[in-house]
Amino acid sequence: MKLNEMELQTLRHLIMANDTTSCKMSAYAQQAQTPEIRQYFEKAAQTAADAKTELMGFLK
């Protein structure tokens, strides 16, 4: 499927947003004081990374 310019721009924006979210959640996880909070942020980081990977699949 060929994406138009608007769809491509939106897709890039979503990919960057998920990348930023993943990085921030990982940083928050490293700073967490309790295992529960650390696990929460690690899971959020992984979810964002997975979403980024899935979205990047549309660029192929």
mmCIF file of the N, C-alpha and C atoms, coordinates in Angstrom:
data_MODEL
# 
_entry.id   MODEL 
# 
loop_
_atom_site.group_PDB 
_atom_site.id 
_atom_site.type_symbol 
_atom_site.label_atom_id 
_atom_site.label_alt_id 
_atom_site.label_comp_id 
_atom_site.label_asym_id 
_atom_site.label_entity_id 
_atom_site.label_seq_id 
_atom_site.pdbx_PDB_ins_code 
_atom_site.Cartn_x 
_atom_site.Cartn_y 
_atom_site.Cartn_z 
_atom_site.occupancy 
_atom_site.B_iso_or_equiv 
_atom_site.pdbx_formal_charge 
_atom_site.auth_seq_id 
_atom_site.auth_comp_id 
_atom_site.auth_asym_id 
_atom_site.auth_atom_id 
_atom_site.pdbx_PDB_model_num 
ATOM 1   N N  . MET A 1 1  ? 0.844  -1.183 0.000  1.00 0.00 ? 1  MET A N  1 
ATOM 2   C CA . MET A 1 1  ? 0.000  0.000  0.000  1.00 0.00 ? 1  MET A CA 1 
ATOM 3   C C  . MET A 1 1  ? 0.888  1.243  0.000  1.00 0.00 ? 1  MET A C  1 
ATOM 4   N N  . LYS A 1 2  ? 0.627  2.155  -0.880 1.00 0.00 ? 2  LYS A N  1 
ATOM 5   C CA . LYS A 1 2  ? 1.401  3.384  -0.969 1.00 0.00 ? 2  LYS A CA 1 
ATOM 6   C C  . LYS A 1 2  ? 0.726  4.463  -0.124 1.00 0.00 ? 2  LYS A C  1 
ATOM 7   N N  . LEU A 1 3  ? 1.541  5.107  0.714  1.00 0.00 ? 3  LEU A N  1 
ATOM 8   C CA . LEU A 1 3  ? 1.022  6.154  1.590  1.00 0.00 ? 3  LEU A CA 1 
ATOM 9   C C  . LEU A 1 3  ? 1.137  7.510  0.908  1.00 0.00 ? 3  LEU A C  1 
ATOM 10  N N  . ASN A 1 4  ? 0.133  8.360  1.128  1.00 0.00 ? 4  ASN A N  1 
ATOM 11  C CA . ASN A 1 4  ? 0.249  9.716  0.604  1.00 0.00 ? 4  ASN A CA 1 
ATOM 12  C C  . ASN A 1 4  ? 1.113  10.545 1.568  1.00 0.00 ? 4  ASN A C  1 
ATOM 13  N N  . GLU A 1 5  ? 1.409  11.760 1.185  1.00 0.00 ? 5  GLU A N  1 
ATOM 14  C CA . GLU A 1 5  ? 2.331  12.600 1.968  1.00 0.00 ? 5  GLU A CA 1 
ATOM 15  C C  . GLU A 1 5  ? 1.813  12.864 3.386  1.00 0.00 ? 5  GLU A C  1 
ATOM 16  N N  . MET A 1 6  ? 0.534  13.115 3.520  1.00 0.00 ? 6  MET A N  1 
ATOM 17  C CA . MET A 1 6  ? -0.056 13.385 4.840  1.00 0.00 ? 6  MET A CA 1 
ATOM 18  C C  . MET A 1 6  ? 0.038  12.149 5.732  1.00 0.00 ? 6  MET A C  1 
ATOM 19  N N  . GLU A 1 7  ? -0.275 10.990 5.187  1.00 0.00 ? 7  GLU A N  1 
ATOM 20  C CA . GLU A 1 7  ? -0.189 9.744  5.958  1.00 0.00 ? 7  GLU A CA 1 
ATOM 21  C C  . GLU A 1 7  ? 1.252  9.456  6.370  1.00 0.00 ? 7  GLU A C  1 
ATOM 22  N N  . LEU A 1 8  ? 2.180  9.696  5.472  1.00 0.00 ? 8  LEU A N  1 
ATOM 23  C CA . LEU A 1 8  ? 3.590  9.474  5.763  1.00 0.00 ? 8  LEU A CA 1 
ATOM 24  C C  . LEU A 1 8  ? 4.077  10.407 6.867  1.00 0.00 ? 8  LEU A C  1 
ATOM 25  N N  . GLN A 1 9  ? 3.676  11.654 6.801  1.00 0.00 ? 9  GLN A N  1 
ATOM 26  C CA . GLN A 1 9  ? 4.053  12.632 7.822  1.00 0.00 ? 9  GLN A CA 1 
ATOM 27  C C  . GLN A 1 9  ? 3.463  12.238 9.182  1.00 0.00 ? 9  GLN A C  1 
ATOM 28  N N  . THR A 1 10 ? 2.220  11.819 9.198  1.00 0.00 ? 10 THR A N  1 
ATOM 29  C CA . THR A 1 10 ? 1.572  11.387 10.438 1.00 0.00 ? 10 THR A CA 1 
ATOM 30  C C  . THR A 1 10 ? 2.253  10.153 11.005 1.00 0.00 ? 10 THR A C  1 
ATOM 31  N N  . LEU A 1 11 ? 2.587  9.228  10.142 1.00 0.00 ? 11 LEU A N  1 
ATOM 32  C CA . LEU A 1 11 ? 3.270  8.006  10.565 1.00 0.00 ? 11 LEU A CA 1 
ATOM 33  C C  . LEU A 1 11 ? 4.625  8.331  11.185 1.00 0.00 ? 11 LEU A C  1 
ATOM 34  N N  . ARG A 1 12 ? 5.372  9.199  10.559 1.00 0.00 ? 12 ARG A N  1 
ATOM 35  C CA . ARG A 1 12 ? 6.673  9.613  11.115 1.00 0.00 ? 12 ARG A CA 1 
ATOM 36  C C  . ARG A 1 12 ? 6.502  10.261 12.481 1.00 0.00 ? 12 ARG A C  1 
ATOM 37  N N  . HIS A 1 13 ? 5.486  11.095 12.607 1.00 0.00 ? 13 HIS A N  1 
ATOM 38  C CA . HIS A 1 13 ? 5.213  11.752 13.885 1.00 0.00 ? 13 HIS A CA 1 
ATOM 39  C C  . HIS A 1 13 ? 4.906  10.718 14.973 1.00 0.00 ? 13 HIS A C  1 
ATOM 40  N N  . LEU A 1 14 ? 4.088  9.740  14.654 1.00 0.00 ? 14 LEU A N  1 
ATOM 41  C CA . LEU A 1 14 ? 3.737  8.695  15.619 1.00 0.00 ? 14 LEU A CA 1 
ATOM 42  C C  . LEU A 1 14 ? 4.948  7.845  15.996 1.00 0.00 ? 14 LEU A C  1 
ATOM 43  N N  . ILE A 1 15 ? 5.796  7.554  15.019 1.00 0.00 ? 15 ILE A N  1 
ATOM 44  C CA . ILE A 1 15 ? 7.008  6.774  15.294 1.00 0.00 ? 15 ILE A CA 1 
ATOM 45  C C  . ILE A 1 15 ? 7.913  7.540  16.252 1.00 0.00 ? 15 ILE A C  1 
ATOM 46  N N  . MET A 1 16 ? 8.117  8.815  15.983 1.00 0.00 ? 16 MET A N  1 
ATOM 47  C CA . MET A 1 16 ? 8.972  9.634  16.854 1.00 0.00 ? 16 MET A CA 1 
ATOM 48  C C  . MET A 1 16 ? 8.370  9.768  18.252 1.00 0.00 ? 16 MET A C  1 
ATOM 49  N N  . ALA A 1 17 ? 7.056  9.917  18.333 1.00 0.00 ? 17 ALA A N  1 
ATOM 50  C CA . ALA A 1 17 ? 6.400  10.037 19.636 1.00 0.00 ? 17 ALA A CA 1 
ATOM 51  C C  . ALA A 1 17 ? 6.578  8.761  20.454 1.00 0.00 ? 17 ALA A C  1 
ATOM 52  N N  . ASN A 1 18 ? 6.436  7.615  19.819 1.00 0.00 ? 18 ASN A N  1 
ATOM 53  C CA . ASN A 1 18 ? 6.620  6.351  20.531 1.00 0.00 ? 18 ASN A CA 1 
ATOM 54  C C  . ASN A 1 18 ? 8.077  6.139  20.922 1.00 0.00 ? 18 ASN A C  1 
ATOM 55  N N  . ASP A 1 19 ? 9.002  6.587  20.086 1.00 0.00 ? 19 ASP A N  1 
ATOM 56  C CA . ASP A 1 19 ? 10.423 6.491  20.416 1.00 0.00 ? 19 ASP A CA 1 
ATOM 57  C C  . ASP A 1 19 ? 10.735 7.352  21.642 1.00 0.00 ? 19 ASP A C  1 
ATOM 58  N N  . THR A 1 20 ? 10.227 8.569  21.648 1.00 0.00 ? 20 THR A N  1 
ATOM 59  C CA . THR A 1 20 ? 10.435 9.468  22.782 1.00 0.00 ? 20 THR A CA 1 
ATOM 60  C C  . THR A 1 20 ? 9.824  8.889  24.054 1.00 0.00 ? 20 THR A C  1 
ATOM 61  N N  . THR A 1 21 ? 8.621  8.367  23.946 1.00 0.00 ? 21 THR A N  1 
ATOM 62  C CA . THR A 1 21 ? 7.951  7.769  25.101 1.00 0.00 ? 21 THR A CA 1 
ATOM 63  C C  . THR A 1 21 ? 8.744  6.595  25.643 1.00 0.00 ? 21 THR A C  1 
ATOM 64  N N  . SER A 1 22 ? 9.225  5.745  24.765 1.00 0.00 ? 22 SER A N  1 
ATOM 65  C CA . SER A 1 22 ? 10.008 4.585  25.184 1.00 0.00 ? 22 SER A CA 1 
ATOM 66  C C  . SER A 1 22 ? 11.265 5.020  25.933 1.00 0.00 ? 22 SER A C  1 
ATOM 67  N N  . CYS A 1 23 ? 11.963 6.004  25.400 1.00 0.00 ? 23 CYS A N  1 
ATOM 68  C CA . CYS A 1 23 ? 13.184 6.504  26.048 1.00 0.00 ? 23 CYS A CA 1 
ATOM 69  C C  . CYS A 1 23 ? 12.885 7.108  27.419 1.00 0.00 ? 23 CYS A C  1 
ATOM 70  N N  . LYS A 1 24 ? 11.836 7.898  27.502 1.00 0.00 ? 24 LYS A N  1 
ATOM 71  C CA . LYS A 1 24 ? 11.485 8.525  28.780 1.00 0.00 ? 24 LYS A CA 1 
ATOM 72  C C  . LYS A 1 24 ? 11.052 7.492  29.815 1.00 0.00 ? 24 LYS A C  1 
ATOM 73  N N  . MET A 1 25 ? 10.241 6.536  29.396 1.00 0.00 ? 25 MET A N  1 
ATOM 74  C CA . MET A 1 25 ? 9.792  5.505  30.332 1.00 0.00 ? 25 MET A CA 1 
ATOM 75  C C  . MET A 1 25 ? 10.969 4.669  30.832 1.00 0.00 ? 25 MET A C  1 
ATOM 76  N N  . SER A 1 26 ? 11.927 4.393  29.970 1.00 0.00 ? 26 SER A N  1 
ATOM 77  C CA . SER A 1 26 ? 13.129 3.656  30.388 1.00 0.00 ? 26 SER A CA 1 
ATOM 78  C C  . SER A 1 26 ? 13.924 4.462  31.409 1.00 0.00 ? 26 SER A C  1 
ATOM 79  N N  . ALA A 1 27 ? 14.046 5.751  31.165 1.00 0.00 ? 27 ALA A N  1 
ATOM 80  C CA . ALA A 1 27 ? 14.758 6.618  32.111 1.00 0.00 ? 27 ALA A CA 1 
ATOM 81  C C  . ALA A 1 27 ? 14.028 6.665  33.451 1.00 0.00 ? 27 ALA A C  1 
ATOM 82  N N  . TYR A 1 28 ? 12.712 6.768  33.414 1.00 0.00 ? 28 TYR A N  1 
ATOM 83  C CA . TYR A 1 28 ? 11.937 6.774  34.653 1.00 0.00 ? 28 TYR A CA 1 
ATOM 84  C C  . TYR A 1 28 ? 12.092 5.449  35.394 1.00 0.00 ? 28 TYR A C  1 
ATOM 85  N N  . ALA A 1 29 ? 12.126 4.355  34.657 1.00 0.00 ? 29 ALA A N  1 
ATOM 86  C CA . ALA A 1 29 ? 12.290 3.030  35.279 1.00 0.00 ? 29 ALA A CA 1 
ATOM 87  C C  . ALA A 1 29 ? 13.621 2.943  36.009 1.00 0.00 ? 29 ALA A C  1 
ATOM 88  N N  . GLN A 1 30 ? 14.665 3.495  35.429 1.00 0.00 ? 30 GLN A N  1 
ATOM 89  C CA . GLN A 1 30 ? 15.983 3.459  36.060 1.00 0.00 ? 30 GLN A CA 1 
ATOM 90  C C  . GLN A 1 30 ? 16.017 4.267  37.348 1.00 0.00 ? 30 GLN A C  1 
ATOM 91  N N  . GLN A 1 31 ? 15.175 5.276  37.437 1.00 0.00 ? 31 GLN A N  1 
ATOM 92  C CA . GLN A 1 31 ? 15.144 6.136  38.618 1.00 0.00 ? 31 GLN A CA 1 
ATOM 93  C C  . GLN A 1 31 ? 14.137 5.673  39.672 1.00 0.00 ? 31 GLN A C  1 
ATOM 94  N N  . ALA A 1 32 ? 13.340 4.688  39.333 1.00 0.00 ? 32 ALA A N  1 
ATOM 95  C CA . ALA A 1 32 ? 12.276 4.231  40.241 1.00 0.00 ? 32 ALA A CA 1 
ATOM 96  C C  . ALA A 1 32 ? 12.865 3.669  41.528 1.00 0.00 ? 32 ALA A C  1 
ATOM 97  N N  . GLN A 1 33 ? 12.194 3.933  42.615 1.00 0.00 ? 33 GLN A N  1 
ATOM 98  C CA . GLN A 1 33 ? 12.652 3.504  43.932 1.00 0.00 ? 33 GLN A CA 1 
ATOM 99  C C  . GLN A 1 33 ? 12.099 2.141  44.340 1.00 0.00 ? 33 GLN A C  1 
ATOM 100 N N  . THR A 1 34 ? 10.969 1.769  43.779 1.00 0.00 ? 34 THR A N  1 
ATOM 101 C CA . THR A 1 34 ? 10.356 0.494  44.155 1.00 0.00 ? 34 THR A CA 1 
ATOM 102 C C  . THR A 1 34 ? 10.264 -0.422 42.935 1.00 0.00 ? 34 THR A C  1 
ATOM 103 N N  . PRO A 1 35 ? 10.329 -1.728 43.160 1.00 0.00 ? 35 PRO A N  1 
ATOM 104 C CA . PRO A 1 35 ? 10.246 -2.675 42.045 1.00 0.00 ? 35 PRO A CA 1 
ATOM 105 C C  . PRO A 1 35 ? 8.941  -2.562 41.255 1.00 0.00 ? 35 PRO A C  1 
ATOM 106 N N  . GLU A 1 36 ? 7.845  -2.267 41.948 1.00 0.00 ? 36 GLU A N  1 
ATOM 107 C CA . GLU A 1 36 ? 6.554  -2.171 41.277 1.00 0.00 ? 36 GLU A CA 1 
ATOM 108 C C  . GLU A 1 36 ? 6.531  -1.006 40.287 1.00 0.00 ? 36 GLU A C  1 
ATOM 109 N N  . ILE A 1 37 ? 7.044  0.129  40.733 1.00 0.00 ? 37 ILE A N  1 
ATOM 110 C CA . ILE A 1 37 ? 7.082  1.310  39.863 1.00 0.00 ? 37 ILE A CA 1 
ATOM 111 C C  . ILE A 1 37 ? 8.057  1.076  38.715 1.00 0.00 ? 37 ILE A C  1 
ATOM 112 N N  . ARG A 1 38 ? 9.201  0.465  39.007 1.00 0.00 ? 38 ARG A N  1 
ATOM 113 C CA . ARG A 1 38 ? 10.182 0.149  37.965 1.00 0.00 ? 38 ARG A CA 1 
ATOM 114 C C  . ARG A 1 38 ? 9.550  -0.744 36.896 1.00 0.00 ? 38 ARG A C  1 
ATOM 115 N N  . GLN A 1 39 ? 8.842  -1.771 37.353 1.00 0.00 ? 39 GLN A N  1 
ATOM 116 C CA . GLN A 1 39 ? 8.200  -2.699 36.424 1.00 0.00 ? 39 GLN A CA 1 
ATOM 117 C C  . GLN A 1 39 ? 7.146  -1.981 35.572 1.00 0.00 ? 39 GLN A C  1 
ATOM 118 N N  . TYR A 1 40 ? 6.400  -1.088 36.189 1.00 0.00 ? 40 TYR A N  1 
ATOM 119 C CA . TYR A 1 40 ? 5.381  -0.330 35.461 1.00 0.00 ? 40 TYR A CA 1 
ATOM 120 C C  . TYR A 1 40 ? 6.015  0.461  34.312 1.00 0.00 ? 40 TYR A C  1 
ATOM 121 N N  . PHE A 1 41 ? 7.086  1.190  34.614 1.00 0.00 ? 41 PHE A N  1 
ATOM 122 C CA . PHE A 1 41 ? 7.737  2.000  33.590 1.00 0.00 ? 41 PHE A CA 1 
ATOM 123 C C  . PHE A 1 41 ? 8.446  1.143  32.541 1.00 0.00 ? 41 PHE A C  1 
ATOM 124 N N  . GLU A 1 42 ? 9.010  0.021  32.952 1.00 0.00 ? 42 GLU A N  1 
ATOM 125 C CA . GLU A 1 42 ? 9.643  -0.879 31.985 1.00 0.00 ? 42 GLU A CA 1 
ATOM 126 C C  . GLU A 1 42 ? 8.611  -1.434 31.006 1.00 0.00 ? 42 GLU A C  1 
ATOM 127 N N  . LYS A 1 43 ? 7.441  -1.779 31.531 1.00 0.00 ? 43 LYS A N  1 
ATOM 128 C CA . LYS A 1 43 ? 6.371  -2.294 30.668 1.00 0.00 ? 43 LYS A CA 1 
ATOM 129 C C  . LYS A 1 43 ? 5.888  -1.203 29.710 1.00 0.00 ? 43 LYS A C  1 
ATOM 130 N N  . ALA A 1 44 ? 5.751  0.015  30.214 1.00 0.00 ? 44 ALA A N  1 
ATOM 131 C CA . ALA A 1 44 ? 5.333  1.134  29.364 1.00 0.00 ? 44 ALA A CA 1 
ATOM 132 C C  . ALA A 1 44 ? 6.370  1.399  28.274 1.00 0.00 ? 44 ALA A C  1 
ATOM 133 N N  . ALA A 1 45 ? 7.645  1.309  28.632 1.00 0.00 ? 45 ALA A N  1 
ATOM 134 C CA . ALA A 1 45 ? 8.714  1.510  27.651 1.00 0.00 ? 45 ALA A CA 1 
ATOM 135 C C  . ALA A 1 45 ? 8.659  0.438  26.570 1.00 0.00 ? 45 ALA A C  1 
ATOM 136 N N  . GLN A 1 46 ? 8.439  -0.796 26.970 1.00 0.00 ? 46 GLN A N  1 
ATOM 137 C CA . GLN A 1 46 ? 8.381  -1.893 26.004 1.00 0.00 ? 46 GLN A CA 1 
ATOM 138 C C  . GLN A 1 46 ? 7.159  -1.768 25.094 1.00 0.00 ? 46 GLN A C  1 
ATOM 139 N N  . THR A 1 47 ? 6.042  -1.364 25.660 1.00 0.00 ? 47 THR A N  1 
ATOM 140 C CA . THR A 1 47 ? 4.829  -1.164 24.863 1.00 0.00 ? 47 THR A CA 1 
ATOM 141 C C  . THR A 1 47 ? 5.052  -0.090 23.799 1.00 0.00 ? 47 THR A C  1 
ATOM 142 N N  . ALA A 1 48 ? 5.687  1.013  24.187 1.00 0.00 ? 48 ALA A N  1 
ATOM 143 C CA . ALA A 1 48 ? 5.968  2.088  23.231 1.00 0.00 ? 48 ALA A CA 1 
ATOM 144 C C  . ALA A 1 48 ? 6.957  1.625  22.162 1.00 0.00 ? 48 ALA A C  1 
ATOM 145 N N  . ALA A 1 49 ? 7.970  0.863  22.566 1.00 0.00 ? 49 ALA A N  1 
ATOM 146 C CA . ALA A 1 49 ? 8.949  0.345  21.601 1.00 0.00 ? 49 ALA A CA 1 
ATOM 147 C C  . ALA A 1 49 ? 8.283  -0.614 20.618 1.00 0.00 ? 49 ALA A C  1 
ATOM 148 N N  . ASP A 1 50 ? 7.392  -1.444 21.123 1.00 0.00 ? 50 ASP A N  1 
ATOM 149 C CA . ASP A 1 50 ? 6.663  -2.377 20.254 1.00 0.00 ? 50 ASP A CA 1 
ATOM 150 C C  . ASP A 1 50 ? 5.777  -1.623 19.259 1.00 0.00 ? 50 ASP A C  1 
ATOM 151 N N  . ALA A 1 51 ? 5.126  -0.566 19.737 1.00 0.00 ? 51 ALA A N  1 
ATOM 152 C CA . ALA A 1 51 ? 4.273  0.241  18.860 1.00 0.00 ? 51 ALA A CA 1 
ATOM 153 C C  . ALA A 1 51 ? 5.114  0.909  17.775 1.00 0.00 ? 51 ALA A C  1 
ATOM 154 N N  . LYS A 1 52 ? 6.284  1.409  18.155 1.00 0.00 ? 52 LYS A N  1 
ATOM 155 C CA . LYS A 1 52 ? 7.189  2.027  17.178 1.00 0.00 ? 52 LYS A CA 1 
ATOM 156 C C  . LYS A 1 52 ? 7.578  1.014  16.103 1.00 0.00 ? 52 LYS A C  1 
ATOM 157 N N  . THR A 1 53 ? 7.947  -0.178 16.526 1.00 0.00 ? 53 THR A N  1 
ATOM 158 C CA . THR A 1 53 ? 8.341  -1.228 15.582 1.00 0.00 ? 53 THR A CA 1 
ATOM 159 C C  . THR A 1 53 ? 7.200  -1.569 14.633 1.00 0.00 ? 53 THR A C  1 
ATOM 160 N N  . GLU A 1 54 ? 6.005  -1.679 15.185 1.00 0.00 ? 54 GLU A N  1 
ATOM 161 C CA . GLU A 1 54 ? 4.839  -1.993 14.356 1.00 0.00 ? 54 GLU A CA 1 
ATOM 162 C C  . GLU A 1 54 ? 4.568  -0.881 13.344 1.00 0.00 ? 54 GLU A C  1 
ATOM 163 N N  . LEU A 1 55 ? 4.656  0.356  13.794 1.00 0.00 ? 55 LEU A N  1 
ATOM 164 C CA . LEU A 1 55 ? 4.423  1.484  12.890 1.00 0.00 ? 55 LEU A CA 1 
ATOM 165 C C  . LEU A 1 55 ? 5.484  1.557  11.797 1.00 0.00 ? 55 LEU A C  1 
ATOM 166 N N  . MET A 1 56 ? 6.715  1.236  12.141 1.00 0.00 ? 56 MET A N  1 
ATOM 167 C CA . MET A 1 56 ? 7.789  1.264  11.149 1.00 0.00 ? 56 MET A CA 1 
ATOM 168 C C  . MET A 1 56 ? 7.551  0.246  10.038 1.00 0.00 ? 56 MET A C  1 
ATOM 169 N N  . GLY A 1 57 ? 6.809  -0.796 10.358 1.00 0.00 ? 57 GLY A N  1 
ATOM 170 C CA . GLY A 1 57 ? 6.466  -1.790 9.351  1.00 0.00 ? 57 GLY A CA 1 
ATOM 171 C C  . GLY A 1 57 ? 5.653  -1.216 8.201  1.00 0.00 ? 57 GLY A C  1 
ATOM 172 N N  . PHE A 1 58 ? 4.935  -0.141 8.451  1.00 0.00 ? 58 PHE A N  1 
ATOM 173 C CA . PHE A 1 58 ? 4.139  0.491  7.401  1.00 0.00 ? 58 PHE A CA 1 
ATOM 174 C C  . PHE A 1 58 ? 4.999  1.272  6.413  1.00 0.00 ? 58 PHE A C  1 
ATOM 175 N N  . LEU A 1 59 ? 6.253  1.519  6.773  1.00 0.00 ? 59 LEU A N  1 
ATOM 176 C CA . LEU A 1 59 ? 7.142  2.265  5.883  1.00 0.00 ? 59 LEU A CA 1 
ATOM 177 C C  . LEU A 1 59 ? 7.736  1.389  4.788  1.00 0.00 ? 59 LEU A C  1 
ATOM 178 N N  . LYS A 1 60 ? 7.594  0.088  4.936  1.00 0.00 ? 60 LYS A N  1 
ATOM 179 C CA . LYS A 1 60 ? 8.175  -0.832 3.943  1.00 0.00 ? 60 LYS A CA 1 
ATOM 180 C C  . LYS A 1 60 ? 7.300  -0.943 2.720  1.00 0.00 ? 60 LYS A C  1 
# 
